[in-house]
Amino acid sequence: QVQLVESGGGLVQAGGSLRVSCAASCRPFSSGALGWFPQAPGKEHEFVAAISWSCGSTYYADSVKGRFTISRDNVKNTVSLQMNSLKPEDTARYYCAVQLYASASSYANKYAYNYWGQGTQVTISS
């Protein structure tokens, strides 16, 4: 079982930056991936970014391309999401999740992820 703990959320003004991180209790399988899924009030989890644990390939939702960057630290078993040019609509609770066996078609599929963290709140003021 993989336990995930998010950190780094907070309140920033529109146009600002924030970095959220996710620490895994153990190294995910080399075939796995870690993704970020923010959930705004009354809405479902939405894919924004994912990274392959083995080769570091990254995947982004169109809404965040050019603004968000996902990265991993294989030694510390952490994944971070650097968020720039933040907008009020980015406000959500940001969850990280681990997919044990990822494929190119599954990175954006929240139902393909096996373990989830408790989330960290990100609030963007206008």
Solvent accessible surface area in square Angstrom, and as a share of the most:
residue,aa,sasa,rsa
1,Q,177,0.79
2,V,13,0.08
3,Q,124,0.55
4,L,10,0.05
5,V,100,0.57
6,E,17,0.08
7,S,61,0.39
8,G,40,0.38
9,G,30,0.29
10,G,29,0.28
11,L,126,0.63
12,V,31,0.18
13,Q,137,0.61
14,A,48,0.38
15,G,58,0.55
16,G,25,0.24
17,S,57,0.37
18,L,29,0.14
19,R,123,0.45
20,V,0,0.00
21,S,33,0.21
22,C,0,0.00
23,A,44,0.34
24,A,13,0.10
25,S,70,0.45
26,C,55,0.33
27,R,132,0.48
28,P,3,0.02
29,F,101,0.42
30,S,75,0.49
31,S,53,0.34
32,G,1,0.01
33,A,0,0.00
34,L,1,0.00
35,G,0,0.00
36,W,0,0.00
37,F,1,0.00
38,P,8,0.05
39,Q,58,0.26
40,A,27,0.21
41,P,123,0.78
42,G,90,0.87
43,K,141,0.60
44,E,122,0.55
45,H,54,0.24
46,E,96,0.43
47,F,29,0.12
48,V,6,0.03
49,A,0,0.00
50,A,0,0.00
51,I,4,0.02
52,S,6,0.04
53,W,0,0.00
54,S,61,0.39
55,C,94,0.56
56,G,19,0.18
57,S,43,0.28
58,T,58,0.34
59,Y,69,0.26
60,Y,53,0.20
61,A,20,0.16
62,D,119,0.61
63,S,66,0.42
64,V,3,0.02
65,K,120,0.51
66,G,87,0.84
67,R,32,0.12
68,F,6,0.02
69,T,76,0.44
70,I,5,0.03
71,S,45,0.29
72,R,75,0.28
73,D,50,0.26
74,N,45,0.23
75,V,139,0.80
76,K,145,0.61
77,N,30,0.15
78,T,34,0.20
79,V,1,0.00
80,S,13,0.08
81,L,0,0.00
82,Q,46,0.21
83,M,0,0.00
84,N,58,0.30
85,S,60,0.39
86,L,3,0.01
87,K,82,0.35
88,P,54,0.34
89,E,132,0.59
90,D,14,0.07
91,T,37,0.22
92,A,5,0.04
93,R,87,0.32
94,Y,3,0.01
95,Y,38,0.15
96,C,0,0.00
97,A,0,0.00
98,V,0,0.00
99,Q,3,0.01
100,L,31,0.16
101,Y,154,0.58
102,A,24,0.19
103,S,57,0.37
104,A,86,0.67
105,S,106,0.69
106,S,16,0.10
107,Y,18,0.07
108,A,59,0.46
109,N,67,0.34
110,K,38,0.16
111,Y,176,0.67
112,A,30,0.23
113,Y,13,0.05
114,N,80,0.41
115,Y,54,0.21
116,W,84,0.29
117,G,6,0.06
118,Q,142,0.63
119,G,9,0.08
120,T,16,0.09
121,Q,78,0.34
122,V,0,0.00
123,T,49,0.28
124,I,8,0.04
125,S,40,0.26
126,S,129,0.83
